[in-house]
Amino acid sequence: MAGRTAAVAALALLLLAGCARPAAVGGPGTAAADVHDAWTSCAKAIDDPRSSAGASALELPRLPADFTPAGVVVCAMDLQTRADGGQDEVMAERHGSKVDGLTAALRLPDKPLTATACDLDLPGVAWFAMIDAGGRWVRPGIAHDDCGKLRIEVRDAVEHLELRTVATTVLAEMKSAAAAKAGCEQQWSDMVGTVTSNEPAPQEHPFDPPKSDVRLCVYTVPASEQGSAKPAGTFERGGPLPAATWTALRSAMLPAGPARPCPAHASRFALFRPAADNGGEVYVELDGCYRMLWFGPSGAALRQGSAAIADQITKAL
């Protein structure tokens, strides 16, 4: 969920600590790999409980000794931009036939768990299946390294596969055409609700919205999100504001005093971001408590807005 930034953040804690080693429950000989008769599609393979889609690759039985791979299928989640500017989350199915390197990596044994210090990152690998000349397929387990993580040889082999995309399946719309045209994200967190759920609310910093051109994005907060620790809003409408309109709105906001105690939760909020996207955001509740929040270089500042300011914002586009 997007908050103050739209990026999707990956776990990358590089603190040194004792190695967190998963139990090696899927090594060679512990269970027979489930070999399927014929490949159908990524969607069906991952929905099939026999494929152990939810299992860690470390826990799966290894590639059978009598299974000779002739190809590979990689199933990956991608973000695809449409012609109208909107974006979809898709399942991409990619096939490849040069699998000698990957096969060799999958035959590697577990390394002894001898490392004394391991970082805390959690490296993963795309969901993939090996296919033999007869069309049978298997999702193989992967050996672990001396920290108990996936062997780098397998991850490298998967990343360097020569693949061609044979199918894409749309799973969900991530950004509508209207949001893309407006220059807004499809979803954004109501940071007023987020900040005020933690006490004390920031009052001491200057309230100094940017003077430069801004973009306005209006979001609706469903009832299920209102009052949560980080309420999520869905794009309603938006676009660049004329300079004169923003100047008038900014002037109306500046005299605002400290936010008053209020238990209500907003069902709509406005987000103002500099058109240059160089930092500094203003959030305004369009109903509920009508509070305003400025995130800037000096820190966060919460102020008390009004129904009149909210109405002025609503009419700005």
Stockholm file with secondary structure:
# STOCKHOLM 1.0

chainA/1-317         MAGRTAAVAALALLLLAGCARPAAVGGPGTAAADVHDAWTSCAKAIDDPRSSAGASALELPRLPADFTPAGVVVCAMDLQTRADGGQDEVMAERHGSKVDGLTAALRLPDKPLTATACDLDLPGVAWFAMIDAGGRWVRPGIAHDDCGKLRIEVRDAVEHLELRTVATTVLAEMKSAAAAKAGCEQQWSDMVGTVTSNEPAPQEHPFDPPKSDVRLCVYTVPASEQGSAKPAGTFERGGPLPAATWTALRSAMLPAGPARPCPAHASRFALFRPAADNGGEVYVELDGCYRMLWFGPSGAALRQGSAAIADQITKAL
#=GR chainA/1-317 SS CCSSSCCCCCCCCCCEESCCCCCCCSCTTSSCCCCBSCCCCHHHHHHCGGGCTTSCTTTSCCCCTTCCEEEEEEEEEEEEECTTSCEEEEEEEEEECCCHHHHHHHTCCCCCSCCSCEECCCCCCCEEEEEETTSCEECCCCCBCTTSSBCHHHHHHHHTCCCEEEEEEEEEEEECHHHHHHTCCSEEECHHHHHHTSSSCCCSSCCCCCSSCEEEEEEECCTTTTTSSSCEEEEEEEEECCHHHHHHHHHHHTTCCBCCCCCCCCSEEEEEEETTCCSCEEEEESSTTCEEEEEETTEEEEEECCHHHHHHHHTCC
#=GC SS_cons         CCSSSCCCCCCCCCCEESCCCCCCCSCTTSSCCCCBSCCCCHHHHHHCGGGCTTSCTTTSCCCCTTCCEEEEEEEEEEEEECTTSCEEEEEEEEEECCCHHHHHHHTCCCCCSCCSCEECCCCCCCEEEEEETTSCEECCCCCBCTTSSBCHHHHHHHHTCCCEEEEEEEEEEEECHHHHHHTCCSEEECHHHHHHTSSSCCCSSCCCCCSSCEEEEEEECCTTTTTSSSCEEEEEEEEECCHHHHHHHHHHHTTCCBCCCCCCCCSEEEEEEETTCCSCEEEEESSTTCEEEEEETTEEEEEECCHHHHHHHHTCC
//
